[in-house]
Amino acid sequence: MPRIAYLGPERTFTEQATRRLVDPATHELIPATTVAAALELVRLDKVDAAVVPVENSVEGSVPPTLDGLALGSPLVAIAETVLPVRFTVLVRPGTKAADVRTVTSHPHALAQVREWLAANLPNAAELATTSTAAAAVAVAEGTADAAITAPIAAEGSALTALAADIGDVADAVTRFLLVRKPGLVPAPTGNDRTSIVVVTENRPGSLSEVLVELALRGIDLCRIESRPTREKLGIYRFFLDFAGHIAEPRVGEALSALHRTCSDVRFLGSFARADGDSPPPPPGTGTAEFTEAAQWLTQVRAGGQA
Ligand SMILES: O=C(O)C(=O)Cc1ccccc1
């Protein structure tokens, strides 16, 4: 049975995402304590793939995931899913809001319930945990008084809900990736995302040159953000997601151009997109036009122009 690591323990948002990305009847789900640990299990061949959170519609990207994919031996995403995230507050039975001195959760969960915490637990100290489900364990063990969790964490737990649906933004979603060691890229579906990391030279215009390579080929940018390279201030790694698949000529040409011109390019995968439909390519940038233009060039080079 293929083994899939995920940010655990059981009843995290990531476990729910994993159950959407792979069939639990035919895959063994292995909880890992951190994103880095889940990715390491893949790199060490202890599991076949891992599911990790990558970005949230309210709080933005998950830095350990970006760094974990950019550094270390290459890993690629082969699928994604987008999960609604709702938050519940779990406490030991009998605990009232006035009794809560400490509230614990994953930093992304704490960041998305700011308004509720300010209104209801203004004096509680925040403690970061590795996941929302780990926060529930901490409350059950008595090392914190309240946990911000996924609704599913209440099931089968001795804890009770002090409040439910407390997110600052009601329809927040998180995107999760299924990643594994590089292998066959999933076939194009017609609505795909390609994800890369580039390091550019530190000179005027180098980032805009990256964007121009995409724009010239009608490629729709979905996300761009930077993380430090850890070398010194001012040198960044840019994470770019754009519509399209590496098998498409316009995406392949753009990636080749970036490979020629950037200090470093890492391919993080081409896979079916789960966050909506990509717009059609602008005139002159579709696969048929690229193919026809390549044929034309071959003919001209061979002296065959009519
Ligand atoms: O801690 C979890 O349950 C996770 O899966 C990470 C997370 C935390 C908050 C929102 C989305 C994902």
The ligand as a Gaussian input file, in Angstrom:
#p B3LYP/6-31G(d) Opt

LIG

0 1
 O       -2.837000      22.457000      11.956000
 C       -3.557000      21.976000      11.058000
 O       -4.642000      21.408000      11.252000
 C       -3.088000      22.094000       9.684000
 O       -3.390000      21.275000       8.879000
 C       -2.338000      23.342000       9.333000
 C       -3.347000      24.430000       9.165000
 C       -3.606000      25.307000      10.185000
 C       -4.558000      26.306000      10.017000
 C       -5.243000      26.404000       8.827000
 C       -4.980000      25.505000       7.801000
 C       -4.021000      24.512000       7.971000

